[in-house]
Amino acid sequence: MNKLILPAVTTIAVISIIGNVFAFYRYSSGRPLITVNGETITRKQLQDRVDYLYSKPLLSSMIWQDIVMQAASKAHCVPSNADVDAAVTQLLRSNPSVVENARKSDATLTIFKADLRSNLALRNLRMTGVTASPEEVQTYYNQHKLQFQLPQQIQTTLILTNNKTDAETAQHLLVDSVSIPIIAQQPGLGVVGVNAKLSQPLPNFVGQEVLNMKPGDVKVIPVGSDFAIVKAKAVEQQGIPTYGTIADEVKTACILSKAPSEFDVLKKLRAAALISANVDKYKYVIPEDPTATTAVGQAIQ
């Protein structure tokens, strides 16, 4: 029996050593990540740089979001998924660049929607207990119509290609209303949003040409040595919606005009919140003043 114990103990020790080595290389702050001419960049160096650049704004924003969402939960005014989706739709119509810019670093809009939810929660907290009569809402609309003006917007299908022959092919396919999945399968044709994406914004002149299109129009627009082939699917003109079509939106804006400011609500919530740092080096990120950091952003109206 004793003859078996020593090999077993040795085997366990070897396995333990191997496990520790793997743990070091996977989790240790001293783990080398990159080697440049014999000099290593360690996990700790990376983490220190990330902390220095991003920990304060990111953690401060996360703290504010927790404060707001906890308060909204207590007040039973947490925005639903439908509320968030409706806000995204509203932004796509009123200020689409906000969503488009968010997609560049957050393709699924996961973080964007989390931020948006906290913005809506803060808005709901501001509105708690504040009312507006139908007469007040109508008067607000009459006096602030420009606040609700929507830009001209054209829904399009956009195909990119790098030669005239493929551009003409794409043009014919769009004129014939060939389905987008089939077009995307054609060699040399990139359908934006399906099998291609823009690496940079198209020149302004492209947008100007698109704004002059009517529903059903197909246009080939040279862009340097490449081509953008555009089909206008629907056109929504610039204008101010009638009161009846946006009554709820106007009511919200009217109530917010009478409600406590974001600063006042955040200041009150912060005063009531108990926050501590479990890791001492992050004490400095704990926000005290709503104006000292980007709290949860501009509330959606």
MOVENZI-V786274 format. One record per residue. RES is the residue in one small letter. PHI is phi as a letter, one per 40 degrees, with the letter a starting at -180 (999 if undefined). PSI is psi as a letter, one per 40 degrees, with the letter a starting at -180 (999 if undefined). D_LAST is the distance of its C-alpha to the last C-alpha in Angstrom with 2 decimals. Layout:
# MOVENZI-V786274
res: <RES & RES>
phi: <PHI & PHI>
psi: <PSI & PSI>
d_last: <D_LAST & D_LAST>
This chain:
# MOVENZI-V786274
res: <m & n & k & l & i & l & p & a & v & t & t & i & a & v & i & s & i & i & g & n & v & f & a & f & y & r & y & s & s & g & r & p & l & i & t & v & n & g & e & t & i & t & r & k & q & l & q & d & r & v & d & y & l & y & s & k & p & l & l & s & s & m & i & w & q & d & i & v & m & q & a & a & s & k & a & h & c & v & p & s & n & a & d & v & d & a & a & v & t & q & l & l & r & s & n & p & s & v & v & e & n & a & r & k & s & d & a & t & l & t & i & f & k & a & d & l & r & s & n & l & a & l & r & n & l & r & m & t & g & v & t & a & s & p & e & e & v & q & t & y & y & n & q & h & k & l & q & f & q & l & p & q & q & i & q & t & t & l & i & l & t & n & n & k & t & d & a & e & t & a & q & h & l & l & v & d & s & v & s & i & p & i & i & a & q & q & p & g & l & g & v & v & g & v & n & a & k & l & s & q & p & l & p & n & f & v & g & q & e & v & l & n & m & k & p & g & d & v & k & v & i & p & v & g & s & d & f & a & i & v & k & a & k & a & v & e & q & q & g & i & p & t & y & g & t & i & a & d & e & v & k & t & a & c & i & l & s & k & a & p & s & e & f & d & v & l & k & k & l & r & a & a & a & l & i & s & a & n & v & d & k & y & k & y & v & i & p & e & d & p & t & a & t & t & a & v & g & q & a & i & q>
phi: <999 & c & c & c & c & c & c & c & c & c & c & c & c & c & c & c & c & d & c & c & c & c & c & c & c & c & b & c & c & c & c & c & b & b & b & b & f & g & c & c & b & c & d & c & c & c & c & c & c & c & d & c & c & b & c & c & c & c & c & c & c & c & c & c & c & c & d & c & c & c & c & c & c & c & c & f & b & c & c & c & c & c & c & c & c & c & c & c & c & c & c & c & c & c & a & c & c & c & c & c & c & c & c & c & b & a & d & c & g & c & c & d & c & c & c & c & c & c & c & c & c & c & d & c & c & c & c & d & g & b & b & a & c & d & c & c & c & c & c & c & c & c & c & b & d & c & c & b & c & b & c & c & a & b & c & b & b & b & b & b & a & b & a & c & c & c & c & c & c & c & c & c & c & c & c & c & f & c & c & c & d & c & d & c & c & c & d & g & b & b & c & c & g & b & b & a & a & c & c & a & c & c & d & d & c & c & c & c & c & c & c & c & c & b & d & g & c & b & b & c & b & c & b & g & c & b & b & b & b & b & b & c & c & a & b & b & c & c & i & b & c & c & d & c & c & b & d & c & c & c & c & c & c & c & c & c & c & b & c & d & c & d & d & c & c & c & c & c & c & c & c & c & c & b & b & b & c & c & b & d & c & b & d & c & c & c & c & b & b & d & c & c & a & c & c & b & g & c & c & c & b>
psi: <d & d & d & d & d & d & d & d & d & d & d & d & d & d & d & d & d & d & d & d & d & d & d & d & d & d & d & i & e & e & h & h & d & i & h & h & f & e & h & i & h & i & d & d & d & d & d & d & d & d & d & d & d & e & d & d & d & d & d & d & d & d & d & d & d & d & d & d & d & d & d & d & d & d & e & f & f & h & i & i & d & d & d & d & d & d & d & d & d & d & d & d & d & d & g & d & d & d & d & d & d & d & d & d & e & g & d & e & f & d & d & d & d & d & d & d & d & d & d & d & d & d & d & d & d & d & e & h & e & h & i & h & i & d & d & d & d & d & d & d & d & d & e & f & d & d & d & e & h & i & i & h & h & h & h & i & h & h & h & h & i & e & i & d & d & d & d & d & d & d & d & d & d & d & d & e & f & i & i & d & d & d & d & e & e & h & h & e & h & h & h & h & e & c & e & i & i & h & e & i & i & i & i & d & d & d & d & d & d & d & e & e & i & i & h & e & i & h & h & h & h & h & g & b & e & i & h & h & h & h & h & h & d & i & h & h & i & i & i & h & i & i & d & d & e & f & d & d & d & d & d & d & d & d & d & d & d & e & i & i & i & d & d & d & d & d & d & d & d & d & d & e & h & h & h & i & h & d & h & d & e & e & d & e & e & h & i & d & h & d & e & e & i & h & c & e & a & h & i & h & 999>
d_last: <78.35 & 78.16 & 78.53 & 75.31 & 73.30 & 73.47 & 72.13 & 69.35 & 68.36 & 68.53 & 66.33 & 63.70 & 63.80 & 63.37 & 60.41 & 58.89 & 59.38 & 57.87 & 54.87 & 54.40 & 54.65 & 51.98 & 49.76 & 50.31 & 49.39 & 46.32 & 44.89 & 46.72 & 44.94 & 48.11 & 47.87 & 48.36 & 45.66 & 46.94 & 50.37 & 50.88 & 54.55 & 55.48 & 52.70 & 50.11 & 46.40 & 45.81 & 42.97 & 42.81 & 42.54 & 39.61 & 37.89 & 38.57 & 37.09 & 33.94 & 33.64 & 34.18 & 31.57 & 28.80 & 29.38 & 27.71 & 24.28 & 24.30 & 25.66 & 23.64 & 20.39 & 21.89 & 22.90 & 19.47 & 18.14 & 21.09 & 20.56 & 16.96 & 17.89 & 21.06 & 19.42 & 16.95 & 20.11 & 21.97 & 19.34 & 19.19 & 15.45 & 15.67 & 13.46 & 15.94 & 16.89 & 15.77 & 12.17 & 12.41 & 14.22 & 11.82 & 9.04 & 11.99 & 12.98 & 9.84 & 10.27 & 13.93 & 13.56 & 11.27 & 12.39 & 15.21 & 16.89 & 14.52 & 15.78 & 19.22 & 19.70 & 18.83 & 21.43 & 24.10 & 24.47 & 22.91 & 24.20 & 23.15 & 19.67 & 20.83 & 19.76 & 16.56 & 15.56 & 16.79 & 14.65 & 11.54 & 12.73 & 13.15 & 9.73 & 8.51 & 11.61 & 10.96 & 7.75 & 10.18 & 12.89 & 11.40 & 11.03 & 14.55 & 17.01 & 14.89 & 15.33 & 15.15 & 17.95 & 17.90 & 19.43 & 16.78 & 14.01 & 16.39 & 17.20 & 13.68 & 13.46 & 16.94 & 16.33 & 13.15 & 13.91 & 13.88 & 10.16 & 10.08 & 13.21 & 13.86 & 16.67 & 19.94 & 20.20 & 23.39 & 23.94 & 27.19 & 29.90 & 31.13 & 34.60 & 36.17 & 39.92 & 42.40 & 45.08 & 45.62 & 47.43 & 44.59 & 42.13 & 44.27 & 44.42 & 40.64 & 40.44 & 42.95 & 41.23 & 37.89 & 39.70 & 41.47 & 38.20 & 39.58 & 37.21 & 35.13 & 36.76 & 40.16 & 39.23 & 38.03 & 41.52 & 43.30 & 44.82 & 43.28 & 40.03 & 36.76 & 33.79 & 30.55 & 28.62 & 31.83 & 34.71 & 33.51 & 30.64 & 30.10 & 31.44 & 29.90 & 27.80 & 29.86 & 31.01 & 29.01 & 31.78 & 31.10 & 27.54 & 28.96 & 31.55 & 29.14 & 27.01 & 30.26 & 30.95 & 30.93 & 30.40 & 33.49 & 34.52 & 35.90 & 36.46 & 38.29 & 37.03 & 39.30 & 37.59 & 40.45 & 42.90 & 40.36 & 38.81 & 35.39 & 35.80 & 32.76 & 32.34 & 29.57 & 28.45 & 25.77 & 24.39 & 21.14 & 21.49 & 19.27 & 18.07 & 15.72 & 15.32 & 17.07 & 15.52 & 17.11 & 15.56 & 11.86 & 12.58 & 10.47 & 7.23 & 8.73 & 9.76 & 6.64 & 5.77 & 9.49 & 9.94 & 7.85 & 10.07 & 12.95 & 12.24 & 14.04 & 12.84 & 12.29 & 15.87 & 17.32 & 16.09 & 17.28 & 20.45 & 21.24 & 20.80 & 22.90 & 25.57 & 26.03 & 26.15 & 29.58 & 29.57 & 32.77 & 33.82 & 36.21 & 37.34 & 38.28 & 37.34 & 33.65 & 33.63 & 32.31 & 28.97 & 28.00 & 25.26 & 25.91 & 23.46 & 19.70 & 20.26 & 23.13 & 21.30 & 18.17 & 16.93 & 14.15 & 12.20 & 8.94 & 6.30 & 3.78 & 0.00>
